[in-house]
Amino acid sequence: MCGIVGYIGRRNSLSILMEGLKRLEYRGYDSAGVAVINDSKDINFFKKAGKVKEIEEHFDPDALSGTTGIGHTRWATHGAPNDTNAHPHFDMGKNIAIVHNGIIENYKSLKRKLESAGFSFSTETDTEVLANLIEFHFRNTNDFEKAVRIALTDVEGTYGIAILNKKEPDKIIIARMGSPLMLGLGKDETIISSDAAAIINHTKNVIYLEDGEMAVIKRDSFQIKTISDEDIFREVQKIEFDLTEIEKSGFEHFMLKEICEQPDSIQNTYRGRINFETGVVKLGGLENVSDKLFNAKRIIITGCGTAWHAGLVGEYMLEHYCRIPAEVEYASEFRYRNPIINRDDVVILISQSGETADTRAAMKEAQRLGATTIGIVNVVGSTIAREVDAGTYIHAGPEIGVASTKAFTSQLMSLALITLMIANNKGTLSEKQLIEIASEVKVLPEKMKHIIDKRNDYKFIAEEFKDAKNFLYLGRGFNFPVALEGALKLKEISYIHAEGYPAAEMKHGPIALIDENMPVVFIAPKDSTYDKIISNIEEIKARKGKIITIANEDDMEISNYSDYVLRVPASVPLFAPILNSIPLQFLSYYIAAARNCNVDQPRNLAKSVTVE
Ligand code: F6R
């Protein structure tokens, strides 16, 4: 979604704002802008449609000097992505400048009221309404903080906002309802951001704002209050990652870097959590709900997109290894279909960002209905991580590429760890089986590395298929969700239409699509479904489809049925999806790169969708 940055201190703010915007651009990238208060207490600004780098080429830095400023990178919700609708937005007199992430739902009625009070508007955005509303209350109160407070009580919807007022030039006011915001505390300076990525270069000390809170930030002090004016004390927390983790480190794209990081990220997910001698898993973050988890009658897993695919694999894991009924729900549907949730149900929320609006809403609904909620989250300190009853961080490190890769495999590992923990408690896996699985965990990074080392093999296949119009991805059992994920990866970064199906379902419709132009990717490890999947491959071959197979290294038979074989080491069903996903990530990456697509920032997408 949109990214917000702000600076108040003794340095010139522009370079800090621009650097921050570049680091936040993965959150939204259709337009960007900055507003800065100069020494004469005027607000200067520049905003434009396009990428941050392009925008930088168009402004005069001297015209934007000043030690207090705000910036924004946008992913359009209201109004087209053009220069006018780019943030910052202003009240009609240009006293107030505001950057906003979220949606003001009642902006039309507020706009009508303001129009009848003589205010006029130059954009289509909800944010401009908010700027004028603050100005309206400022005229009545002559108090910036009070004006923001009153305006926010009029507002329905979600926001993370940072506001400048040229009549009170030595402060920035920020407020949060549903969209993340944090303060980075430096020496005599504060950096504000929606994401730690814009702060880490300056300080590791941060304070996360909670929903319903605002902060008045001056050069050398800040005060956090609720929007209804109660004082808040909040502990300073440390950002846990380093700058190097959010840089490309020589890779052409973040996505490629993140695919290649997986042997490390997966280790970070299980490190210290599994005893390799006994196979016993301990997840500290779940201790306070372990009774609920071990006695759950049913586990519901929810999330969106890639996280939902991870949840589907989780369903197979929990039912197969723990014999607990499990269900997977799209978070976006969950609360609208009046779900039947009982107090002994456990609801697992999976989210890389921990900020996805639909997943947050599903969490709230599950909590309202009395279920125990567990988060599987990557971003430390994010909203879902803070608000669930218990949780486990996946520790995959910052994921900047918009297409999720390492977070997915780490989500699978977290689900596997939960599965092993429950299976041990319930006795559905014997000690011997647990030890065998644990020994497989130990060799997993090496097996992943082996796949990654062969990545150049994929370039050839990518060249061959880069002009395909459609792709089909087919898998069975644990690898059906892997097929869905492979198809999602391809369509989101290369814009080639792709569908994932359970392989046997293909006969019930999609087979009509098969001809000599249709590439079909099969995930065919040597497991209990192998013979069946060979039959499915033959059905495609008989109709002249092009077959690309993900198969195990010792499976020589598969070459008889396939045009191309991408080989992965064999593993137990619990971990095979982790290994089988990697060739699919590479395939989509190299196809998108061969088509000259913007791999890290695909069109129309944003890294985390914080609006419904
Ligand atoms: C796809 C992708 C999205 C996210 C989805 C949920 O590559 O990244 O489908 O998985 O938007 O995001 P999180 O996990 O942040 O809740």
Residues whose N, C-alpha, C, O or C-beta is under 5 A from the ligand:
A	BS01	F6R	C304 G305 T306 A307 I350 S351 Q352 S353 G354 T356 V402 A403 S404 K607 S608
